[in-house]
Amino acid sequence: MRGRRAAFAALKPRPDQPVWRRPRLALRYSSAHANRRPSTLKPPDPAVTPVHIAILDDEVDITDLLEAYLARQGYRVSAVHAGSALAALMAADPPSLVLLDLGLPGEDGFAIARQLREHHHVGLVIITGRGDSVDKVVGLEIGADDYVTKPFDLRELAARVKAVLRRLAPAAATPAVAAAPAGPAPAPGAPAPLPRERHAFAGFELDTGARRLLAPGGEEIMLTTGEFDLLHVFVRHAGRVLSRDFLLAQTRGREAGPFDRTIDVQIGRLRRKMEADAERPELIKSVRGAGYVLVPAVVSR
C-alpha cells in the first residue's frame, strides 16, 4: 500500500514545476478544469440541487483529486476512506452514485459492492488498479454498472459517471438538476419513470411503470437497473436476434470492445433468475456468432 501511495505522489505535479515538465500520467489525472482559478468558474445557483456522488478509496490523494474535479463538474461529492464510513453516509445522506475502490486495506471491496447492490438503489462504478479480467467479470456479476481501471483519464471517468446517471434517471445525467416545484421529489438516483406498459411472456410479466418483473407464480423477481433495462430491450424486440453491440448501445450508450463481456454477464444473471435451468436456457437463447434472442412471444398492453 505504501508503494501505491508513493507512486501516485510521484505522479502529482509540484506547484513550481512548469507544465511542459510535469509527468505525463499526472496530466491525465489533473485537468485544466480542475486547475482553473475560482474566478473563472460560475458561482453555484441556489435554485439547483447538485447530484450527490460518493467516493470510497483509501488513497487520500486520489479522493482529493476526484473530489475537486467532480465538484468543478457541478456534482456534490463526499469522500470516505472506509466501508463503515460509506455505510454511515448511505444511511444519513444517500448518494446517487458511488465510486468504489476494491483495494481497501483490511476490507473486501467486492463485499461492499454486494451490500450496496442488495440494499440500495444506487449507481455503482468500480475504480481500481485490478485490471484482471476475472476481477472485472466478478464486479459486473455483483451488479456494478461500470468498471474502470487505474490509471484513468478524468474526462473519461466523468463521461462514464454521466452515462450511468443517465440510465438511472436522465435528469441526473446533468450535474445540477433544477429544483422541482411543489410535490414529492423522487428518491435520489431513482430511475426515470417509463410509460406504464405490461409485457407478458411465458408466464412472466414485466411492468415498466413499476420497474418490476413478476414470475409465473406471481412473486417478484428482484432485478438490478442493468438487468431490467436489458430485459426491457429484449421484450421490445422479442423473436429478433440482437447483437452484443446493439444490446450494449441500447442499455449503456456505448459500443462493445473486443473483450467486453458486460452483456454476457448480465444475461447470465437474468438466466439464473428466470430460467428453470440456466445451463439449458429456454427463454433467452444464444445464437452462435450473432447474439441473443428472447424466444417466447410477448403480449404487450
N, C-alpha and C positions, 0 to 999 in steps of 0.2 A: 504493500500500500504506500510505503514511504517513497518507493521508486516512482510510482504513478504520480504522486504529488510533485516530486522533483521534476519529472518530465514535463508536466503542464506548466510548472513555474518557469522552466527554461524557455517555454514557448511564449510566455507572456512578455510583450514588448515593454522596455523601460520608457518612462516618460521623456527622457532626454535623448532617446535613440531616434535618428532620422527614419522616416517611413520606409525609405528605399533599402535600409539595412535591417529592418525588422524581419524575424523569421517568417518564412512563407506560411507555415501552418498557423502561426499566431495571427496572421492576417485573415486566415479562414475563420478563426473563432471570433476575432474582433470584427468591427464593421464600421463603415462610415456613419451609419445611423447610430451605432452605439457610442461613437466618439464625438457626435455633434455637440456644439455648445448649447446649453439650455435655451439661450436666447433665440435659437433658430427653430425651436420646437413650438408647436401650437399649444397654448395653455389648455388644460383639461376643461371640458364643457360640463358644468354641473348638471345639465339636463340629460346626460347619458350615463349608462351603467356599464362599466367595463366587464368583459368576460373574465372570469377568475380561473387562473391556471396555477396548479401546484407543481413544484419540482422536488423530488426526493433523490438526493445524491449526497454521498458523504464527502465529496470533494468541494470544499468551500469556494475555491477559485472558479470552478465550473458553475456552481449555482449563482455566484455573484455575477458572472458574465451573462448567463442566460436570463437572470432576473432583470439586469439592466437592459439587455437587448429587447426582451419581450415587452417590458414596460414601455419602451420607446415605440413599440408597435401598437400601443394602446391597450394592452392587457393589464389586468390586475394580477400580480404574481406573488405567491407565497412560497418561500424556500424552506424546506425542512431537511434534516440530516439523519433521521432515524424513523423506522417504521412506526414506533409509538407516537412520535410527533405527527406523522401523517394521519394516523387513526384519530388523534385528538382534533386535527384540522377537519377531517371528514365529518366529525360529529358536530363541530361548532360552526364551521363556515365552509360547506362542501364546494369544491371547485367544479367547473365543467369538464376539465381535462387534467390528467396527471402525467407528468414526465417522470418516468421511473427508471432509476439505475439498478441493474441487477447485482452489481458487485459491491454489496454493502457488508462491512465487517461484522461478523457475528450474526448476520441475518440472512434469510433466504429470500432473495428478490422474487423468485417465482411464487413463493407462498404469499407474499404481499400482493402480487398481481392477481393471484387466485382469489384472495379475500376481497380485493376491490371489485373484481368481476362478479362475485357471488352476492355481495351485499350492497353495491352501489351502482347506480346508472351514471357512469362517468366515462368520458373518453380516456383511453389509456395508450400512451406511446412509450415504448421501452427505449431508453437511450443507454447504450452500454458498450464497453470495449470488447465484449464477447461476440466475435464475428462468426463463430462456428455455426454451420447450417443446422445442427441438431438443436442448439440453443434457440435459434430463430424459429424453428418449427415448434418447439415446446412453448415458446412465448406466444405464438399465434394460436396454438391449440388451447392455451389457457383462456384466450379471448382478447389479447392485445389488438388494438386497432392498427398499429404500425410498429415497426422495429427498425431503429436507426443505430448504426454502429459508429463509435468514435474512432478517429476524429470526424466531425461532420461540419458542413457549411451551415452557418446560421440562417442564411436565406432559405436554404433547402428545408431545414428543420421548421422554420416558420411556415413555409408552404405546406408541409405535411400536417402541422398543427391545424392550419386553417381548413385543410381538406377533411380532417377528422371532425372538426367542429361543424363543418357544413353538413356532413352526414347525420350528425346528431340533431342539429337544428340549423337550417340555413341562415337564420338571423344571427346566430352566434358566430358565423364564419368571419364577420367583420368584427374587429377588436372592440368597438364600442357600439352598444345597441341602444337606440333611443328609448327613453323611459316610456312605459306603456301608460295609457290613460287609465282611469278608474276601472277596477275589476281585478279578479285574481290573476296573478302572474304565474307563468309556467315554472315548474321546478327547474333549477339550474341544470343545463345540459340535457334537458328533456327533448326527445325527438320532435321535429315539426309534425303537426297533425296532418295526416293524409285524408283524402276523401274517404268517407265511410263505405267500404266495399267488403263483401264477404266472398271468398273463393273456396268452393268445396271440391275436394278431390280425394278419392279412395277412403272416404270416411273422415278425413281431416277437414278442418275449416280454418282458414287464415282470415282474421278480422283486421283489416288495415287501419280502421279508425282506432281500435283499442290496442293495435300492435301486439296481437297475441295469436297463438296457434293452439287450437283445440284438437285433441286426439279423438279417434273414433268413439272412445268411451266417454268423452265429454270433459276429461281432465285437461288442464292447461299444461302445455309443454313450454318450459321457460327457454327463451331464445335470447342470445346477445343481439346487440344492434346489427352487427355484421351478418349474423345468421338470418335475422328477419329480412334484412334488405336483399340478401341473396335469394331466399325463398320467394320473396315478392317478385323478383325478376323472373324466376322460373315459372310461377303461376301465370304471369302475364305473357309468357312465351311457351306455354305448355305444348309438348309434341315437337318442338323445334330443337335441333342440336345447337347448343350455344358454346362458342369457343371460350377459352380462358380469358383471352384478351377482351372479348365482349363483356363477360361477366365482371371482370375487374374494372373496366371502364364504367359500367353501369352502377357498380356498388362503391367504388373508391375513386373514380375520376382519373385514373391513370392507366398506362399500358403495362403489361406484364413484362418483366425482364426474363432473360433466358433461363434463370434458375429460380424464378418466383413461384413459390408453392402456396401462396396465400389462399387461392380459390380451392385448391385440393384439400388444404387443412380444414377450411370451413365446411366443405361438402362432407368430409369425413365426420365432422361433428354433427352435422344435420342427419347423416345416415345413422349414427349411433343413437340419436334421439328419436328418430322416426321409423326406421326400418325394423322389421321383425328379426332380420339377420343382416347386420351391417356388412358382413363379408360377401353376402349374396343379395345386393340391393335390387328391389323391385320398383321403387319409386323414382329415385334419381339414378339413372344408369350412365355408365361411361361409354363413350363411342371412341374407339381407338383412333388416335391421330386427329380427332375432330373436336372433342369436348364432352359436354354432358347434356342430358335431356331429361326433362320431367315426363315420365311415361303416362300416368293416368290422365284421363280427360278432366278438365276443370270447368265447373259451372260457377259463373260469377253473377252476383246480384247486388 
